[in-house]
Each structure stands twice: as C-alpha cells, then as structure tokens.
Amino acid sequence: MRILVCIKQVPGTTQVDIDEKTGVLKRDGVESKINPYDLYAIETALRLKAHWPEATTLALTMGPPQAEQSLREALMMGIDEVALISDRAFAGSDVLATAYTLSQAIQAIGDTGIIICGQQTTDGDTAQVGPEIAEFLNIPHATNISAIPECQTRAVTVQVDLPTTEETIRLPLPCLLSVNKGIHTPRLPSFKRKKETREVAVRRMTLADFPDTDPDHYGLNGSPTNVVRIFPPEHHVTRETWEGSAGELAGRLCTYLRDSKFLV
Amino acid sequence: MAELIVHQEKIQDLAHIADLCPFGAIEVNANRVSISPACRMCKLCIKKGPPGAFELVDSRRVSIDKSAWRGVAVYIDQTEGEIHPVSLELVGKACELAGKIGQPVYAVVAGHRLAALTEELRHYGIDTITVYDHPQLEHFRIEPYTAVLEDFINRCKPSTVLVGGTAIGRSLAPRVAARFRTGLTADCTFLDMQPNTDLDQIRPAFGGNIMAHIRTPRHRPQFATVRYKIFSAPQRRAEPDGDVIAVTPSDAMLASSIETLSSHRKEPVKNIEDADVLVVAGQGIQRRENLDLLQQLADRLGGMVGGTRPVIEAGWLEPRRQIGLSGRTVKPKLIITCGVSGSIQFVAGMSGAEKIIAINIDPDASIFKIAHTAMIGDVCEIIPELLDTLAKGDKTHV
C-alpha cells in the first residue's frame, strides 16, 4: 500500500510585483520552496507509515522540471519514492485541470491507500485541489484534520477541527485527508538522508503515462475557468500622512481615539 | 488542445525574449526560442512580445447552451440550525447579480430540524428555498452533502452557485464543482454579472500583488466561493416571501462510507472577525514582548489583537488571529496596523475596514496605499508613548 503526499513548489516570497507600464509580472530571482503547509502533510505521511509497516510513502508534484528540488527535499525528510508530473500539455491548468491531472497520475501509480494534502498553498490556491482529486478518484475525503488518533487495517479515525465543533470521524481506505498546519511538527531534512537518497530516481510522468491521454482534458483546454486579465490592485489615495517624533505621533493618535470615542 | 506556437522568424531580439515570461518558461537554445513546461499559459508573451511571435492555437471551443441554466443559487451554510452570516452576505450579493439579468435567486440548505432557519431565510428576498431536512444530514459528511447539492443543481439548473468560504464550503464546493466538471473560483473579492450570465470573478492570484479577473465562459454552473465579511449583509425584510420546496433525500443520496463517531461544540471563542477594533502586529514590532503593549492598547479600545502571517508563523499568536487571505477576513470599525508592510494577501483580508490607521517606519510601505491615516514612525516607540499618554489622560479625568 502507498501513502501518497501531494506537494507543490511555491515562490519563496509572495512579493511579486507587476510593471504598471507593461503589465508584465516581475519575478526576478524569486526562489522556490516546498509549500510550507505541505511539510505537515509529509510529516503526517511519515508518521502514518509506522502503522502500516508494509506501506511505502510517495511524494507527488506537478510542475516545471525545477520542482524536482522539492521532491529531493521530501526524500531528505524520509519519503521513500518521488514522482514529478511535467508536460507542456498541462500548461495553464486551473483547479479542475490540476486536480484531474493529479488524479490521473495517482491512478497510474496505483495501490494508493491514503492521499495526504496540506491545508492550502501559500501562492493562491485555497485548499480546493484536494477535494477535487478525491471526487475524480471517487473516494471519501475529510479536510481540517487536526489529529489522526487511530489507524486500523482498512480505515482511519481522524479529528476534524471546525470553527464551532470538533468531530471525530472514521473513513475507510482509500481516502484523501487534508491536514491542518500544526498536526505534527515537521522534521528537518537530514544530511544523512541526503546521502542515502542521492541515487533515488525521480519518477517522471507525462500525459502518455496516464489512463486518459486525451489532451483536451488537461491544461488550458481542460480548464473551465479563464483568466480574462491580470492587473495590479487598485489603491485608495492616502487621505493623510502624519510625520513627527514618536511623542507627537502618539499625541495625535491619542486625540483621534478620544475624539472618535474609541476609548472604553 | 490549446498550444503556444513560436514563430522564430518574427523574433529579432533573442537577448531579452526570455524576460517576457514571469515564470521563466521561455528558453533560448542555439538561437531557437522554445517554451518549457513551466508555462502557465498566462499569454503575456503574446500580448507583450514582438507582434506575431507567439500565437495561441486552439482547436477546441465547445460551448454549452447557457439559456438552459438560469438564476443565482446560494448554498446556506448552517451548524445546528444557525445560519453562517457569510451565507446571508452571499444572498445579498446574489439578489444584486440576479437583478442585473432579471433571473431568480435560489437558496439550498441541508441539515436536520431546519424549520426555524427556513422561516428566517424567507426574510431575505430569495425566490425559492430548497430544503433537505433529514436526521442523517445532522452532521456534515462529504458524500451526502455532495449528493444533496448535486440533486439541487440538477433540479434547479442555476447558472451560478455561490458558496461561503467556510470550513464546510471549502470542502463541499470543490467536490461538487468536480462532479459537474465545471469551474470554481475560490476566495473571490469581487463579483459581477455579464448580460450573457457569465460571472465576473476577481481574486488575488499567483500568490503575489496581482489581481486576476476570471470567467467560466463555456461551463455551467459556475462556482465561486467567497470568504466571510467580503460582502455586506443584506437588510432583513419585515415581511417573509419566497417559496419553500422541501425535498426528501433518497437513500442513495444519504449513503456514506464515513462514520461520525462523536461531535461536540467547542467552547465559544471570540473571533477577530467579531471585533469592532483590531490592533494588528506585523514583523515591525520586532519582539514578542511588544505584543503585550499591543494587547494593552487593544484592551483600552475594547478590541482584539490580530497578526500578519509572519507573526503567526513565528508562533507569536495563535493561527485563529491571522488576518489575510490565508487567515481571517475582517471588517472592523477601526484597524491599527503596527509594523505591517501590507502584502496583497494581508490587505485582501482587511481592506474593508472603515478606518485604517497604519504605523510603519518605511514611508514606501505598501500598507500606506490603502491606509486612511499613514503614520510614519517606529511603532516600538510610538505605542509605549501612546500608552503613556492614555494613562496620563486617565489621571487628568479622575
């Protein structure tokens, strides 16, 4: 059985600017890293493996060839196998096409018991890909998972942390779990593992490896949503600017808070 | 399939051609320009590159019959018969959007013992409320709730489905959208309606300071999720109106492989969304101890302390206090940001505040672009002075 983790490589910073004259995105020298929320997913996979000694862990990502770097990092944390989905046919994928691509890769890999996703990514996607993968695979899913108190042979018991309630639910395998930040503290990549995994090959997957090879189901054509345009956010004009010593500024603020009846 | 074709002969300046692509997908090898899998089809190379050098070849444009899909539907998020306020905000927006094209507004709700909730919903101008009330729907489980929403969509054929970006909404909306093989735009900050029923959706994108305007031109229904407090709550009408349709869910719809073992209500915690005044800690506060000063200020204002993502990730504040797109969206009467630079992710979560006072030492900080009052100075000096001044004020009043 495989415990599969979906990870994503994201920009190291969210400071991306747009050139107001040309409308071109400026991403000079932006470094990439594993989406921080995915580190919790990796840690969860490594801990779950202890319950199923025969299981192997696999980290899966979809992205440019450079995303291999993130997979190497996953290996250094203790993941057994890694796979990279990379093909121009997937360019321009929205949430639906991304989820479909991942679900096809997961079917091609096979023998999946549990799929673990991070809570969300830091570069804009908002926790939507996981549930869509589960739908395409026709398996149950749960999100907002704060703990996995019990594992049976063919089921997991998870704690779901909702804003007003806390629920304990049991899902049969295979299933997909989105884990919250903080479920376990992610371990650091180890140098020992780096040496050990140097020879581990990254499994490369393209459209040709999938059960469904119709290019119209992927990338821009497989994406129901279209980006009409991108633009810099509008800003309000600054109404007033206060400058001066800390004492002067504090005095003005105090006066404002008192006059506007904000003090209790 | 859609493909980008490079017309090599139309490119004169090979030195700068790679700079066109924000994702580094344009590669030059042996004087030939090619596109790597890093391409995101943002099409900026077509727009900004040499005329005719990049071309999008698109073989497929199948469209559906849009007239078969009518109206704007809102999924009503409820827990134990209590409507999540984001659902009412979406009802207000749905009335506005449907009004522009003269189409109906629908609401759909699933749960158990929903009579009072349904009656309350009739005060918000919804044309038809579809109710799935069943003991087995008491707790949210993904399979039955997905089946219920699927059933509703097949009955009503709404052109647009709006779902609150709550814990439940963010699990349910993508699952149903995938079932219909249709588009979902998450965390929209602006919605408008085209005469042809295409929904204009705007949201921050690419993780940066960029907004994307998104449409779902060839699929129905179009799904959008919106966070709490992005839109305003509508006025409650004195007289109830609108039809109620009660649907008994079939056994097949209620089938689930998930078992709810226990469910209990958590201790009610005051959330930052409910505070009238917020004092926000950014990286500029430098030390964890300075949070105590911000807390003292918040106490004086009857408010709460919130934080930016770096402050939360440093473990200085609990995650529920994070303001921004990946945290909470807030709309207080007053927000005082302390040493916050103002990333788009943060601003998207607080720009609806009635009064924004920003304190930052950097006169070029982007937070000042949205602040009503920009205070240029060191927050670590200003706040202690302010607390002092406030304390003195107390003495003079006594």
HADDOCK unambig.tbl for C-alpha pairs under 7 A between the chains (distance, minus, plus):
assign (segid A and resid 14 and name CA) (segid B and resid 207 and name CA) 5.55 0.50 0.50
assign (segid A and resid 14 and name CA) (segid B and resid 208 and name CA) 4.94 0.50 0.50
assign (segid A and resid 15 and name CA) (segid B and resid 208 and name CA) 5.62 0.50 0.50
assign (segid A and resid 15 and name CA) (segid B and resid 209 and name CA) 6.71 0.50 0.50
assign (segid A and resid 16 and name CA) (segid B and resid 208 and name CA) 4.47 0.50 0.50
assign (segid A and resid 16 and name CA) (segid B and resid 209 and name CA) 5.57 0.50 0.50
assign (segid A and resid 17 and name CA) (segid B and resid 208 and name CA) 6.83 0.50 0.50
assign (segid A and resid 17 and name CA) (segid B and resid 209 and name CA) 5.70 0.50 0.50
assign (segid A and resid 18 and name CA) (segid B and resid 210 and name CA) 6.92 0.50 0.50
assign (segid A and resid 24 and name CA) (segid B and resid 44 and name CA) 6.87 0.50 0.50
assign (segid A and resid 25 and name CA) (segid B and resid 22 and name CA) 5.31 0.50 0.50
assign (segid A and resid 26 and name CA) (segid B and resid 22 and name CA) 5.98 0.50 0.50
assign (segid A and resid 27 and name CA) (segid B and resid 22 and name CA) 5.59 0.50 0.50
assign (segid A and resid 63 and name CA) (segid B and resid 38 and name CA) 6.60 0.50 0.50
assign (segid A and resid 64 and name CA) (segid B and resid 37 and name CA) 5.22 0.50 0.50
assign (segid A and resid 64 and name CA) (segid B and resid 38 and name CA) 4.42 0.50 0.50
assign (segid A and resid 86 and name CA) (segid B and resid 37 and name CA) 6.27 0.50 0.50
assign (segid A and resid 87 and name CA) (segid B and resid 37 and name CA) 5.35 0.50 0.50
assign (segid A and resid 88 and name CA) (segid B and resid 36 and name CA) 6.65 0.50 0.50
assign (segid A and resid 88 and name CA) (segid B and resid 37 and name CA) 4.39 0.50 0.50
assign (segid A and resid 91 and name CA) (segid B and resid 37 and name CA) 6.52 0.50 0.50
assign (segid A and resid 91 and name CA) (segid B and resid 39 and name CA) 5.44 0.50 0.50
assign (segid A and resid 91 and name CA) (segid B and resid 40 and name CA) 4.81 0.50 0.50
assign (segid A and resid 91 and name CA) (segid B and resid 41 and name CA) 5.78 0.50 0.50
assign (segid A and resid 92 and name CA) (segid B and resid 40 and name CA) 4.28 0.50 0.50
assign (segid A and resid 92 and name CA) (segid B and resid 41 and name CA) 4.46 0.50 0.50
assign (segid A and resid 92 and name CA) (segid B and resid 42 and name CA) 6.99 0.50 0.50
assign (segid A and resid 96 and name CA) (segid B and resid 178 and name CA) 6.47 0.50 0.50
assign (segid A and resid 96 and name CA) (segid B and resid 183 and name CA) 6.65 0.50 0.50
assign (segid A and resid 122 and name CA) (segid B and resid 207 and name CA) 6.63 0.50 0.50
assign (segid A and resid 123 and name CA) (segid B and resid 206 and name CA) 5.72 0.50 0.50
assign (segid A and resid 123 and name CA) (segid B and resid 207 and name CA) 3.63 0.50 0.50
assign (segid A and resid 124 and name CA) (segid B and resid 205 and name CA) 5.60 0.50 0.50
assign (segid A and resid 124 and name CA) (segid B and resid 206 and name CA) 5.81 0.50 0.50
assign (segid A and resid 124 and name CA) (segid B and resid 207 and name CA) 4.73 0.50 0.50
assign (segid A and resid 126 and name CA) (segid B and resid 186 and name CA) 6.61 0.50 0.50
assign (segid A and resid 127 and name CA) (segid B and resid 170 and name CA) 6.89 0.50 0.50
assign (segid A and resid 128 and name CA) (segid B and resid 170 and name CA) 6.49 0.50 0.50
assign (segid A and resid 128 and name CA) (segid B and resid 174 and name CA) 5.47 0.50 0.50
assign (segid A and resid 131 and name CA) (segid B and resid 171 and name CA) 6.07 0.50 0.50
assign (segid A and resid 131 and name CA) (segid B and resid 174 and name CA) 5.94 0.50 0.50
assign (segid A and resid 131 and name CA) (segid B and resid 175 and name CA) 5.26 0.50 0.50
assign (segid A and resid 132 and name CA) (segid B and resid 174 and name CA) 5.47 0.50 0.50
assign (segid A and resid 132 and name CA) (segid B and resid 175 and name CA) 5.02 0.50 0.50
assign (segid A and resid 132 and name CA) (segid B and resid 178 and name CA) 5.43 0.50 0.50
assign (segid A and resid 135 and name CA) (segid B and resid 175 and name CA) 5.70 0.50 0.50
assign (segid A and resid 135 and name CA) (segid B and resid 178 and name CA) 6.40 0.50 0.50
assign (segid A and resid 135 and name CA) (segid B and resid 179 and name CA) 6.62 0.50 0.50
assign (segid A and resid 143 and name CA) (segid B and resid 171 and name CA) 6.51 0.50 0.50
assign (segid A and resid 162 and name CA) (segid B and resid 167 and name CA) 6.36 0.50 0.50
assign (segid A and resid 164 and name CA) (segid B and resid 265 and name CA) 5.87 0.50 0.50
assign (segid A and resid 164 and name CA) (segid B and resid 266 and name CA) 5.50 0.50 0.50
assign (segid A and resid 165 and name CA) (segid B and resid 263 and name CA) 6.69 0.50 0.50
assign (segid A and resid 165 and name CA) (segid B and resid 264 and name CA) 5.51 0.50 0.50
assign (segid A and resid 165 and name CA) (segid B and resid 265 and name CA) 4.26 0.50 0.50
assign (segid A and resid 165 and name CA) (segid B and resid 266 and name CA) 5.10 0.50 0.50
assign (segid A and resid 166 and name CA) (segid B and resid 263 and name CA) 5.71 0.50 0.50
assign (segid A and resid 166 and name CA) (segid B and resid 264 and name CA) 5.55 0.50 0.50
assign (segid A and resid 166 and name CA) (segid B and resid 265 and name CA) 6.36 0.50 0.50
assign (segid A and resid 166 and name CA) (segid B and resid 266 and name CA) 6.43 0.50 0.50
assign (segid A and resid 167 and name CA) (segid B and resid 262 and name CA) 5.57 0.50 0.50
assign (segid A and resid 167 and name CA) (segid B and resid 263 and name CA) 4.22 0.50 0.50
assign (segid A and resid 167 and name CA) (segid B and resid 264 and name CA) 6.49 0.50 0.50
assign (segid A and resid 168 and name CA) (segid B and resid 260 and name CA) 6.17 0.50 0.50
assign (segid A and resid 168 and name CA) (segid B and resid 261 and name CA) 5.39 0.50 0.50
assign (segid A and resid 168 and name CA) (segid B and resid 262 and name CA) 5.13 0.50 0.50
assign (segid A and resid 168 and name CA) (segid B and resid 263 and name CA) 6.38 0.50 0.50
assign (segid A and resid 169 and name CA) (segid B and resid 258 and name CA) 6.73 0.50 0.50
assign (segid A and resid 169 and name CA) (segid B and resid 259 and name CA) 5.49 0.50 0.50
assign (segid A and resid 169 and name CA) (segid B and resid 260 and name CA) 4.42 0.50 0.50
assign (segid A and resid 169 and name CA) (segid B and resid 261 and name CA) 5.28 0.50 0.50
assign (segid A and resid 170 and name CA) (segid B and resid 258 and name CA) 5.66 0.50 0.50
assign (segid A and resid 170 and name CA) (segid B and resid 259 and name CA) 5.12 0.50 0.50
assign (segid A and resid 170 and name CA) (segid B and resid 260 and name CA) 6.54 0.50 0.50
assign (segid A and resid 171 and name CA) (segid B and resid 257 and name CA) 6.61 0.50 0.50
assign (segid A and resid 171 and name CA) (segid B and resid 258 and name CA) 4.88 0.50 0.50
assign (segid A and resid 171 and name CA) (segid B and resid 259 and name CA) 6.76 0.50 0.50
assign (segid A and resid 172 and name CA) (segid B and resid 257 and name CA) 6.65 0.50 0.50
assign (segid A and resid 215 and name CA) (segid B and resid 1 and name CA) 5.79 0.50 0.50
assign (segid A and resid 216 and name CA) (segid B and resid 1 and name CA) 5.11 0.50 0.50
assign (segid A and resid 220 and name CA) (segid B and resid 2 and name CA) 6.23 0.50 0.50
assign (segid A and resid 221 and name CA) (segid B and resid 1 and name CA) 5.99 0.50 0.50
assign (segid A and resid 221 and name CA) (segid B and resid 2 and name CA) 5.92 0.50 0.50
assign (segid A and resid 224 and name CA) (segid B and resid 182 and name CA) 5.73 0.50 0.50
assign (segid A and resid 224 and name CA) (segid B and resid 183 and name CA) 4.75 0.50 0.50
assign (segid A and resid 224 and name CA) (segid B and resid 216 and name CA) 5.56 0.50 0.50
assign (segid A and resid 224 and name CA) (segid B and resid 218 and name CA) 6.70 0.50 0.50
assign (segid A and resid 224 and name CA) (segid B and resid 219 and name CA) 6.20 0.50 0.50
assign (segid A and resid 225 and name CA) (segid B and resid 183 and name CA) 5.24 0.50 0.50
assign (segid A and resid 225 and name CA) (segid B and resid 214 and name CA) 6.46 0.50 0.50
assign (segid A and resid 225 and name CA) (segid B and resid 215 and name CA) 5.56 0.50 0.50
assign (segid A and resid 225 and name CA) (segid B and resid 216 and name CA) 4.42 0.50 0.50
assign (segid A and resid 226 and name CA) (segid B and resid 214 and name CA) 5.50 0.50 0.50
assign (segid A and resid 226 and name CA) (segid B and resid 215 and name CA) 5.32 0.50 0.50
assign (segid A and resid 226 and name CA) (segid B and resid 216 and name CA) 6.08 0.50 0.50
assign (segid A and resid 227 and name CA) (segid B and resid 212 and name CA) 6.39 0.50 0.50
assign (segid A and resid 227 and name CA) (segid B and resid 213 and name CA) 5.76 0.50 0.50
assign (segid A and resid 227 and name CA) (segid B and resid 214 and name CA) 4.49 0.50 0.50
assign (segid A and resid 227 and name CA) (segid B and resid 215 and name CA) 6.56 0.50 0.50
assign (segid A and resid 228 and name CA) (segid B and resid 213 and name CA) 5.35 0.50 0.50
assign (segid A and resid 228 and name CA) (segid B and resid 214 and name CA) 5.46 0.50 0.50
assign (segid A and resid 228 and name CA) (segid B and resid 215 and name CA) 6.69 0.50 0.50
assign (segid A and resid 229 and name CA) (segid B and resid 212 and name CA) 5.96 0.50 0.50
assign (segid A and resid 229 and name CA) (segid B and resid 213 and name CA) 5.35 0.50 0.50
assign (segid A and resid 230 and name CA) (segid B and resid 210 and name CA) 6.51 0.50 0.50
assign (segid A and resid 230 and name CA) (segid B and resid 211 and name CA) 5.52 0.50 0.50
assign (segid A and resid 230 and name CA) (segid B and resid 212 and name CA) 4.43 0.50 0.50
assign (segid A and resid 230 and name CA) (segid B and resid 213 and name CA) 6.16 0.50 0.50
assign (segid A and resid 231 and name CA) (segid B and resid 210 and name CA) 5.79 0.50 0.50
assign (segid A and resid 231 and name CA) (segid B and resid 211 and name CA) 5.32 0.50 0.50
assign (segid A and resid 231 and name CA) (segid B and resid 212 and name CA) 6.57 0.50 0.50
assign (segid A and resid 232 and name CA) (segid B and resid 209 and name CA) 6.54 0.50 0.50
assign (segid A and resid 232 and name CA) (segid B and resid 210 and name CA) 5.01 0.50 0.50
assign (segid A and resid 232 and name CA) (segid B and resid 211 and name CA) 5.91 0.50 0.50
assign (segid A and resid 233 and name CA) (segid B and resid 210 and name CA) 6.29 0.50 0.50
assign (segid A and resid 233 and name CA) (segid B and resid 211 and name CA) 5.83 0.50 0.50
assign (segid A and resid 235 and name CA) (segid B and resid 369 and name CA) 5.56 0.50 0.50
assign (segid A and resid 235 and name CA) (segid B and resid 370 and name CA) 5.59 0.50 0.50
assign (segid A and resid 236 and name CA) (segid B and resid 369 and name CA) 6.07 0.50 0.50
assign (segid A and resid 236 and name CA) (segid B and resid 370 and name CA) 5.05 0.50 0.50
assign (segid A and resid 237 and name CA) (segid B and resid 369 and name CA) 6.34 0.50 0.50
assign (segid A and resid 237 and name CA) (segid B and resid 370 and name CA) 6.91 0.50 0.50
assign (segid A and resid 238 and name CA) (segid B and resid 368 and name CA) 6.58 0.50 0.50
assign (segid A and resid 238 and name CA) (segid B and resid 369 and name CA) 5.89 0.50 0.50
assign (segid A and resid 238 and name CA) (segid B and resid 370 and name CA) 6.49 0.50 0.50
assign (segid A and resid 238 and name CA) (segid B and resid 371 and name CA) 5.99 0.50 0.50
assign (segid A and resid 238 and name CA) (segid B and resid 372 and name CA) 5.64 0.50 0.50
assign (segid A and resid 238 and name CA) (segid B and resid 373 and name CA) 6.96 0.50 0.50
assign (segid A and resid 239 and name CA) (segid B and resid 372 and name CA) 5.12 0.50 0.50
assign (segid A and resid 239 and name CA) (segid B and resid 373 and name CA) 6.32 0.50 0.50
assign (segid A and resid 240 and name CA) (segid B and resid 372 and name CA) 6.41 0.50 0.50
assign (segid A and resid 240 and name CA) (segid B and resid 373 and name CA) 5.13 0.50 0.50
assign (segid A and resid 240 and name CA) (segid B and resid 374 and name CA) 6.25 0.50 0.50
assign (segid A and resid 241 and name CA) (segid B and resid 373 and name CA) 5.80 0.50 0.50
assign (segid A and resid 241 and name CA) (segid B and resid 374 and name CA) 4.57 0.50 0.50
assign (segid A and resid 241 and name CA) (segid B and resid 375 and name CA) 5.96 0.50 0.50
assign (segid A and resid 242 and name CA) (segid B and resid 374 and name CA) 5.94 0.50 0.50
assign (segid A and resid 242 and name CA) (segid B and resid 375 and name CA) 4.75 0.50 0.50
assign (segid A and resid 242 and name CA) (segid B and resid 376 and name CA) 6.30 0.50 0.50
assign (segid A and resid 243 and name CA) (segid B and resid 375 and name CA) 6.18 0.50 0.50
assign (segid A and resid 243 and name CA) (segid B and resid 376 and name CA) 5.43 0.50 0.50
assign (segid A and resid 246 and name CA) (segid B and resid 377 and name CA) 6.61 0.50 0.50
assign (segid A and resid 246 and name CA) (segid B and resid 381 and name CA) 5.88 0.50 0.50
assign (segid A and resid 246 and name CA) (segid B and resid 382 and name CA) 4.74 0.50 0.50
assign (segid A and resid 246 and name CA) (segid B and resid 385 and name CA) 6.93 0.50 0.50
assign (segid A and resid 247 and name CA) (segid B and resid 382 and name CA) 6.68 0.50 0.50
assign (segid A and resid 247 and name CA) (segid B and resid 385 and name CA) 5.88 0.50 0.50
assign (segid A and resid 249 and name CA) (segid B and resid 382 and name CA) 6.80 0.50 0.50
assign (segid A and resid 250 and name CA) (segid B and resid 382 and name CA) 5.51 0.50 0.50
assign (segid A and resid 250 and name CA) (segid B and resid 385 and name CA) 5.80 0.50 0.50
assign (segid A and resid 250 and name CA) (segid B and resid 386 and name CA) 4.58 0.50 0.50
assign (segid A and resid 251 and name CA) (segid B and resid 386 and name CA) 6.72 0.50 0.50
assign (segid A and resid 251 and name CA) (segid B and resid 389 and name CA) 6.85 0.50 0.50
assign (segid A and resid 254 and name CA) (segid B and resid 386 and name CA) 6.44 0.50 0.50
assign (segid A and resid 254 and name CA) (segid B and resid 390 and name CA) 6.67 0.50 0.50
assign (segid A and resid 262 and name CA) (segid B and resid 301 and name CA) 5.61 0.50 0.50
assign (segid A and resid 263 and name CA) (segid B and resid 300 and name CA) 5.86 0.50 0.50
assign (segid A and resid 263 and name CA) (segid B and resid 301 and name CA) 4.81 0.50 0.50
assign (segid A and resid 264 and name CA) (segid B and resid 300 and name CA) 5.87 0.50 0.50
assign (segid A and resid 264 and name CA) (segid B and resid 301 and name CA) 5.54 0.50 0.50
assign (segid A and resid 264 and name CA) (segid B and resid 302 and name CA) 5.99 0.50 0.50
